[in-house]
Amino acid sequence: MLQGFLVALVGSLVYMESRLGGQHMLDRPIIIAPLVGLVMGDFHTGLILGGQLELVWMGLVGIGTTTPPDVVVGSALATALAIRTGANWQTTLTLAVPIALIAQMIAIAAGSFNALFAHYVDHQIDQGNWKALPIGQWAGSTIMFLSKFVPIIVGYAVGAPAVKAIIKTIPKVIQDGLTQSGNLLPALGIAMLMLLTYDKKYAPFLFLGFSLVAFLKVPMIGAAMLGGIIAYIYFQFKPQQHEEVL
């Protein structure tokens, strides 16, 4: 149970950094999963799941009042369950999405409940009680912390035996299907991101990188270095537009 507590603490603290310490993008799967793996003694699996989950959710952004699936709870709990149950990471990857969707409802409820503290602070300020400001701030922060901590630790305690029992009862052909679904999820995440960032002018560079990795078997780091070189050359030879100073 100590591991469950540490996993929940890691997920909650990383999430709170984005709420209290500024947005440094630490509450991303690529950060959370390796930290969970480190806590559970399997850093290698944490790295693999972190990279795969980041590909799934890399284009996911909460805009305005929308609340996206909870990638913090989904990443932390899915990684912990994968390591604890010994299931292959592809199968567990398919569980991360429904976990994040369930946690999304909890996050919405916590945000709605936090509105009570805002009204409380407004009422107290109208009466000249400025000491209510830190009370409202930290009360709301505590609720947000618990909205991540409680689902993770409960899911860790209840979910691991349930997941292990479910995996044992799933026929091999279904497990193979889940494995293939897990392999497709990162591609789906990249496709969703491409819908937002695709530009015909830069499309050849995208297909060049794909061709290097898929057909010429160039390592990902090598493709990234080549992309950096091409970007530098493109910038150097691009005509510079100088504004006339009147």
PLY file of the C-alpha trace (Angstrom):
ply
format ascii 1.0
element vertex 246
property float x
property float y
property float z
element edge 245
property int vertex1
property int vertex2
end_header
0.00 0.00 0.00
3.01 2.26 0.48
3.63 2.14 -3.26
0.03 3.17 -3.89
0.46 6.13 -1.54
3.67 7.18 -3.27
2.14 6.86 -6.73
-0.84 8.98 -5.68
1.49 11.51 -4.07
3.63 11.78 -7.21
0.62 12.29 -9.46
-1.00 14.84 -7.15
2.14 16.88 -6.51
3.03 17.03 -10.20
-0.50 18.21 -10.93
-0.39 20.86 -8.18
2.83 22.26 -9.64
0.81 23.43 -12.63
-1.71 25.10 -10.29
0.56 26.66 -7.67
4.05 26.82 -9.20
3.31 27.99 -12.72
2.71 25.96 -15.85
5.96 24.11 -16.59
4.21 21.18 -18.32
5.30 18.72 -15.65
1.78 17.25 -15.47
2.28 15.39 -18.73
2.39 11.60 -19.25
6.00 11.75 -20.41
6.94 13.10 -16.95
4.39 11.32 -14.75
4.84 7.75 -16.03
8.65 7.61 -15.58
8.29 9.07 -12.06
5.71 6.39 -11.21
8.01 3.75 -12.69
10.86 5.05 -10.56
8.72 4.85 -7.41
7.65 1.29 -8.26
11.11 0.09 -9.23
10.48 -0.30 -12.97
11.76 2.86 -14.61
12.03 1.17 -18.02
8.30 0.41 -18.22
7.55 3.91 -16.99
9.60 5.40 -19.81
7.84 3.26 -22.43
4.35 4.03 -21.16
5.18 7.73 -20.72
6.23 8.04 -24.34
3.22 6.10 -25.65
0.69 7.97 -23.50
2.21 11.32 -24.48
1.66 10.42 -28.13
-1.97 9.58 -27.35
-2.69 12.82 -25.49
-0.13 15.26 -26.87
-2.77 17.25 -28.77
-5.22 17.37 -25.86
-5.74 20.91 -24.57
-8.41 22.29 -22.27
-9.78 25.45 -23.89
-12.03 27.81 -21.99
-14.34 25.96 -19.63
-13.83 22.56 -21.25
-12.36 19.80 -19.10
-10.34 17.26 -21.12
-9.81 13.65 -19.99
-7.68 13.54 -16.84
-4.26 12.60 -18.19
-2.70 12.87 -14.71
-4.84 10.16 -13.12
-4.91 8.11 -16.34
-1.12 8.16 -16.74
-0.24 7.54 -13.09
-2.79 4.78 -12.52
-2.28 3.03 -15.85
1.49 2.94 -15.34
1.14 1.68 -11.77
-1.33 -1.04 -12.79
0.87 -2.12 -15.70
3.87 -2.58 -13.44
1.95 -4.17 -10.57
-0.06 -6.68 -12.64
2.72 -7.52 -15.08
0.40 -6.98 -18.06
2.02 -5.95 -21.30
2.08 -2.23 -21.78
-0.05 -2.34 -24.95
-2.97 -3.91 -23.08
-2.67 -1.50 -20.19
-2.44 1.42 -22.61
-6.01 0.71 -23.70
-7.12 0.98 -20.06
-5.57 4.44 -19.64
-8.21 6.11 -21.83
-11.31 4.93 -19.88
-9.50 5.64 -16.60
-8.86 9.21 -17.77
-12.50 9.61 -18.83
-13.77 8.46 -15.42
-11.33 10.78 -13.65
-12.55 13.59 -15.91
-15.97 13.45 -14.23
-14.30 13.69 -10.81
-12.29 16.70 -11.98
-15.47 18.42 -13.20
-17.19 17.76 -9.87
-14.17 19.12 -7.94
-14.07 22.26 -10.06
-17.79 22.83 -9.52
-17.39 22.35 -5.77
-14.55 24.87 -5.74
-17.01 27.54 -6.89
-18.43 27.48 -3.35
-15.11 28.79 -1.99
-15.10 31.58 -4.56
-18.55 32.73 -3.42
-17.45 32.43 0.21
-14.43 34.65 -0.41
-16.53 37.22 -2.30
-18.97 37.37 0.60
-16.21 37.75 3.19
-14.45 40.49 1.21
-17.72 42.44 1.01
-17.68 42.37 4.80
-14.06 43.53 4.91
-12.60 40.18 5.99
-9.49 39.99 3.82
-8.17 37.00 5.77
-10.65 34.86 3.86
-8.51 35.13 0.72
-5.83 32.59 1.74
-8.52 30.37 3.27
-10.39 30.20 -0.01
-7.18 29.72 -1.98
-5.83 26.82 0.07
-9.23 25.20 0.58
-9.71 25.10 -3.18
-6.17 23.83 -3.71
-6.76 21.05 -1.18
-9.87 19.94 -3.05
-7.94 19.84 -6.34
-5.13 17.87 -4.69
-7.59 15.32 -3.31
-9.35 15.07 -6.69
-6.15 13.46 -8.00
-4.84 11.74 -4.87
-8.02 9.85 -3.92
-8.83 8.36 -7.37
-5.23 7.22 -7.85
-4.82 5.53 -4.46
-8.31 3.97 -4.58
-7.78 2.82 -8.15
-4.41 1.35 -7.18
-5.88 -0.55 -4.23
-9.01 -1.79 -5.98
-7.93 -1.79 -9.60
-4.84 -4.00 -9.55
-6.60 -7.23 -8.43
-9.54 -6.44 -10.70
-7.32 -5.76 -13.70
-5.27 -8.91 -13.04
-8.44 -11.02 -12.78
-9.89 -9.48 -15.95
-6.67 -10.04 -17.90
-6.58 -13.71 -16.86
-10.14 -14.26 -18.11
-9.64 -12.50 -21.46
-9.08 -14.97 -24.32
-5.77 -14.71 -26.12
-7.37 -13.51 -29.34
-8.98 -10.60 -27.44
-5.69 -9.78 -25.73
-4.01 -9.70 -29.13
-6.72 -7.30 -30.29
-6.15 -5.07 -27.27
-2.43 -5.13 -28.02
-3.06 -3.92 -31.57
-5.45 -1.25 -30.25
-2.72 -0.10 -27.90
-0.35 0.17 -30.84
-2.89 2.28 -32.76
-3.59 4.78 -29.96
-0.29 6.70 -30.36
-0.94 6.96 -34.10
-4.41 8.30 -33.33
-2.91 10.91 -31.01
-0.47 12.06 -33.68
-3.30 12.21 -36.24
-5.37 14.42 -33.91
-2.39 16.74 -33.45
-1.80 16.87 -37.21
-5.36 18.11 -37.71
-4.38 21.19 -35.70
-0.86 21.78 -37.01
-0.81 20.37 -40.56
0.42 22.84 -43.18
0.76 21.96 -46.88
3.90 24.07 -47.15
5.73 21.93 -44.58
4.12 18.59 -45.46
7.21 17.34 -47.41
9.30 17.56 -44.24
6.72 15.42 -42.41
6.80 12.72 -45.07
10.60 12.94 -45.27
10.85 12.13 -41.56
8.35 9.28 -41.92
10.27 7.84 -44.88
13.59 8.01 -43.04
12.26 6.01 -40.10
9.89 3.63 -41.91
11.95 2.71 -44.98
15.57 3.62 -44.27
15.43 2.50 -40.60
17.04 5.74 -39.39
16.84 5.94 -35.55
14.45 8.49 -34.11
17.32 10.56 -32.69
19.01 10.56 -36.10
15.80 11.73 -37.78
15.43 14.47 -35.16
19.02 15.65 -35.69
18.51 15.69 -39.46
15.30 17.68 -38.95
17.20 20.21 -36.85
19.86 20.58 -39.57
17.21 21.05 -42.27
15.43 23.65 -40.12
18.69 25.56 -39.65
19.49 25.48 -43.39
15.92 26.52 -44.24
16.13 29.46 -41.85
19.55 30.57 -43.17
18.51 30.57 -46.83
15.02 31.93 -46.32
14.72 35.49 -47.69
14.64 37.95 -44.85
12.08 40.72 -45.01
13.43 43.99 -43.66
11.08 46.77 -42.75
12.04 50.19 -44.02
12.75 52.67 -41.27
11.08 55.96 -42.04
0 1
1 2
2 3
3 4
4 5
5 6
6 7
7 8
8 9
9 10
10 11
11 12
12 13
13 14
14 15
15 16
16 17
17 18
18 19
19 20
20 21
21 22
22 23
23 24
24 25
25 26
26 27
27 28
28 29
29 30
30 31
31 32
32 33
33 34
34 35
35 36
36 37
37 38
38 39
39 40
40 41
41 42
42 43
43 44
44 45
45 46
46 47
47 48
48 49
49 50
50 51
51 52
52 53
53 54
54 55
55 56
56 57
57 58
58 59
59 60
60 61
61 62
62 63
63 64
64 65
65 66
66 67
67 68
68 69
69 70
70 71
71 72
72 73
73 74
74 75
75 76
76 77
77 78
78 79
79 80
80 81
81 82
82 83
83 84
84 85
85 86
86 87
87 88
88 89
89 90
90 91
91 92
92 93
93 94
94 95
95 96
96 97
97 98
98 99
99 100
100 101
101 102
102 103
103 104
104 105
105 106
106 107
107 108
108 109
109 110
110 111
111 112
112 113
113 114
114 115
115 116
116 117
117 118
118 119
119 120
120 121
121 122
122 123
123 124
124 125
125 126
126 127
127 128
128 129
129 130
130 131
131 132
132 133
133 134
134 135
135 136
136 137
137 138
138 139
139 140
140 141
141 142
142 143
143 144
144 145
145 146
146 147
147 148
148 149
149 150
150 151
151 152
152 153
153 154
154 155
155 156
156 157
157 158
158 159
159 160
160 161
161 162
162 163
163 164
164 165
165 166
166 167
167 168
168 169
169 170
170 171
171 172
172 173
173 174
174 175
175 176
176 177
177 178
178 179
179 180
180 181
181 182
182 183
183 184
184 185
185 186
186 187
187 188
188 189
189 190
190 191
191 192
192 193
193 194
194 195
195 196
196 197
197 198
198 199
199 200
200 201
201 202
202 203
203 204
204 205
205 206
206 207
207 208
208 209
209 210
210 211
211 212
212 213
213 214
214 215
215 216
216 217
217 218
218 219
219 220
220 221
221 222
222 223
223 224
224 225
225 226
226 227
227 228
228 229
229 230
230 231
231 232
232 233
233 234
234 235
235 236
236 237
237 238
238 239
239 240
240 241
241 242
242 243
243 244
244 245
